[in-house]
Amino acid sequence: KISFGIELEWMGAELGLQWNRSKVFQAYGADFVIGSVHFSREGIPYDGSKEESQALLKLRGNDVNYWAGYIEEMIEMVTESWDIIQVIGHMDLPKLHVPIPQPLLDIEHSSHFLARRMRTLLEMISVYNLSIDLNLAGLRKGCGIYPDLSILKQANRLKIPVAPGTDAHSVNELGIDYEAGIDYIKVANYKHYVSFSNKIPQK
């Protein structure tokens, strides 16, 4: 069975949300919808060039503020569009060019505000019965699978389902590194993953 889905780009709670709802309407019958943040509020992409990420890092002052902005944008996306999405895309996308700060590598125990906000984000995902994207594109890009094991283990503790995907942008990327993804979720103590049919999760 071949399912199909769409990925929505979070562009803010006003015009961006209206545009996303329109996109979902146009993709009637999609089996799943992924909600993702790629662009910062400053209009600079998190997964663009290294130079763009460095420009955003300079604007925000340091890596903690850089990551804090991303997490807050993710929280806003979930708050505003939980009812039209099933999967949260690449939870730690900024690590492509800006390494994950230490507090996010120990989410379960850290009292740092970054860890607390990531726990809040995960708790919201759990409350809204959403899934998280186990995104294998990071392997191809050299930054590792999205999300980091610390995030994935916390998601598992909250019983958040995981949906593996290769984030293929071309036919030859379909299914690439899939076995590595299955091994990865086992390390985080997952026993199952989900796919979707008519927006209903299938174990």
N, C-alpha and C positions, 0 to 999 in steps of 0.2 A: 504494500500500500504506500502510495506517495502522497504525503500531506503537503500543504503549502501554507506559508505564513507571510507576514509583512513585519517590517521593523519601523517603528515610529521614532522620529527624531524630536526630542523635547526641545521646544523653542520658547518656553515660557507659558504662563498661565492665561494669557489673553489670546492674541491672534494665533499663537502656536498651538494652543489647545483646540481652538476652532478648526484649524487646518488639519490636525490629527484626527479629529472626529470625522471630518469630511473624507479623509483618506481611508479610514476604516469602513465608512459607508460605501466607498467606491470599490473596496476589496471584499464585497459581500461574499460570504462563504469561506473565508480564510479559516484554517484550522487553528491558528494561533497568532497572537500579536505580541511582538517584543517591544518593550519601551526602553529607549536608550538615551543617554546623554553623550553627545560628541563635542558640542560647542559650549564654551564657557559663556557666562553672561557678558563678558567683554568681547564676544564674537570671535575668539581665537579657539581653534580646535585643540582638543586634548590629544588627539591621535594624528595630528598633521605632521609637520616637519619638526626636527629638533629645535630649529631656530624659532619656530612659532611657540613651542613650549617654553623655551628660555625667555621669550618676550613676555609671556603670561606670568612666568615665575618672577620676573623682574617687577611687573606691575603689582603682583600680590605680596612681594617682599621676601617670602621664604617658602620652603616646601610645605610647612604646616598649613599656612594660609592657602597655598595652592590646592592641597588636598581637601581642606575644609570647604572651600568653595565648591568643589566637585560633589562632595557628600551632600551639601545643602541643596544643590541642584537636583540630585537624585531623590532626596526626601521630598522636594517640591513636586517632582514628576509623579512619584507614587501617590502623594496626597491628592493631586489634581486629576490623575488619569487611571487610578487603580481599577476603575470599572470597565475600561476598554482594553486592558492589556492582560496577558497571562504570564509573561516572562519578563524579568528584569535583566537587561543586557549588560554584559561585561562590567561587573561591579567595581573593578579597580583599573579601569582603562588608563588613567594617567601614568601608570607605572611603565608604559611604553617608553617614555622619555624622562620621567621624574620618579626616582625610586620611592617605594613605599616607606613612609616614616615608621620608625620603630614601634610606636604605640599600636599601629594597625597590624603588626606582626604578632601581637599578643592581645587580641581583642578580648578574650575571655577574662583576663586578669587586670589589664591596664586601667588606671583611673584617669588617664589623659583624656581631654575633651574629644580628641579625634576618635579614640576607641569608643567613648560613650556615644558619640553621634553615629558611628557605624553600627553599634548595637541597636540604637534607636531605629535606624533604617531597616535593619534585619527584622526587628520586632514588628515594624509596620508591614513588611512583606509577609510575615507570618500571619498577622491579624487579617490581612486582606486575601489570604489563601492564594498568594502568587508563588511562582517558581523563580529560580535564578538560573541564569545562563551559565553553563560550563563551557566556556568559549576557548576553542583550541587554536584560534588564530594567533594568540600570543606566542605559541611555539614557533610558528613560521616567522614571526617578527622579532624573535630573540629575547622576549621579556617574560616568558613562561605563561602557562595556562592562566586564564582569568576565571575565577578569582584566586588569590593566594589561599593556601591551605588554612591559614588562620581564619579567614572569612568563611571558607567552606565548612570548616568544622563547627563554627558558631552557628551557621545556617542549619547544619544537621542537628545540633542540639535543640534548635527551635522547630525541628521537623519540617523545614522548608524543602520542598521537592527540588531536584536539580534536573535540568534539561540540557544534555550535551549537544553541542553543535560545532561544526567546523567553520562557521562564518565564511562560507565559500563565496568568493567574488568572481570565480570562474569555474567552469565545469571540471577542470583537472584538480580543483581543490576539494571537490565533494568527497566526504568521508576520510580525508587525509588525517592521520594521527588519531583516529577514533579509538583504537585500542589503548593508546596512551591515556586518553580521557577516561576510559573505563577503569584503568588501573589507578588513576588519580583519585576518582571518587571513592574507590575502595579504601584508599589511605585515609580519607576523611570519614570512614566508617559508614558510608552509604551502602545499602543493600540493593537499592532499586533506583532507577531514573524514570523520568516521565517523557512521554511524547503527547501529542494532542490530536483530537479529532473533533471538529466542530466546537473548538474551544473547551472541550472536556478533557481533563488529564487522563492519560492511559498509562498505568504502571507498566 
